[in-house]
């Protein structure tokens, strides 16, 4: 059986200090620590790590309003948070 570790939506607009649509601030550091630990273990076990981020089109006006313009394609907020350990270029 093939396995992979999938990391979802750890983007600046959700977990960053200036997040537009933030998760609970007190949960960010423990969450990132846990994710980075899993990434390290996957890398040691030679399990591929795949990163997936939501990126929304600028023209989705209504949806973007509800999301507070979070994770608009080609913006800083759509990028992976810099505290996240990135060990592969598998990003979708």
C-alpha positions in Angstrom: 0.0 0.0 0.0 1.3 3.5 -0.9 1.0 6.2 1.7 1.5 10.0 1.8 1.1 12.7 4.4 -1.3 15.4 3.2 -1.0 18.8 4.7 -4.1 21.0 4.1 -4.6 24.8 4.1 -1.7 25.8 6.4 -1.7 29.2 4.7 -0.9 32.7 6.0 -4.5 33.9 5.7 -5.6 31.1 8.0 -2.8 30.7 10.6 -0.6 33.8 10.1 -0.4 36.8 12.5 -2.2 38.9 9.9 -4.7 36.2 8.9 -7.9 37.4 7.2 -9.8 34.3 8.3 -7.9 33.0 11.3 -8.2 29.8 13.3 -8.1 30.3 17.1 -4.8 32.1 17.8 -4.1 29.9 20.8 -4.2 26.8 18.6 -1.8 27.9 15.9 1.5 27.1 17.5 0.5 23.7 19.0 -1.0 22.8 15.6 2.1 23.8 13.7 4.3 22.0 16.1 2.3 18.8 15.7 2.2 19.1 11.9 6.0 19.7 11.7 6.6 16.7 13.9 4.5 14.6 11.6 6.4 16.0 8.6 9.7 15.1 10.2 8.5 11.5 10.9 7.2 11.1 7.4 10.4 12.3 5.9 12.4 9.9 8.1 10.1 7.0 7.0 10.5 8.1 3.3 6.7 8.9 3.1 6.0 11.6 0.6 4.6 14.9 2.0 2.0 16.7 -0.2 0.9 20.2 0.5 -2.6 21.4 -0.5 -3.8 25.0 -0.3 -7.0 26.7 -1.1 -6.6 29.5 -3.6 -9.6 31.4 -4.7 -10.1 33.5 -7.8 -10.4 37.3 -7.4 -13.6 37.3 -9.5 -15.5 35.2 -6.9 -16.9 38.4 -5.3 -19.6 36.9 -3.1 -17.6 33.9 -1.9 -14.6 36.2 -1.2 -16.7 38.5 0.8 -17.8 35.6 3.1 -14.2 34.5 3.4 -13.0 38.1 4.1 -10.9 37.9 0.9 -8.7 35.1 2.4 -6.4 33.0 0.3 -6.9 34.9 -3.0 -4.8 33.3 -5.7 -1.3 35.0 -6.1 -1.6 36.9 -2.8 0.7 36.7 0.2 -2.1 35.2 2.3 -2.5 32.2 -0.1 1.1 31.2 0.5 2.1 28.5 3.0 2.9 29.8 6.4 6.7 30.2 6.9 6.6 28.3 10.2 5.5 25.2 8.3 8.3 22.7 7.5 8.4 22.3 3.7 10.3 19.2 2.6 9.0 18.7 -0.9 7.7 20.8 -3.9 4.5 18.7 -4.1 2.0 21.6 -3.7 -1.4 21.7 -5.2 
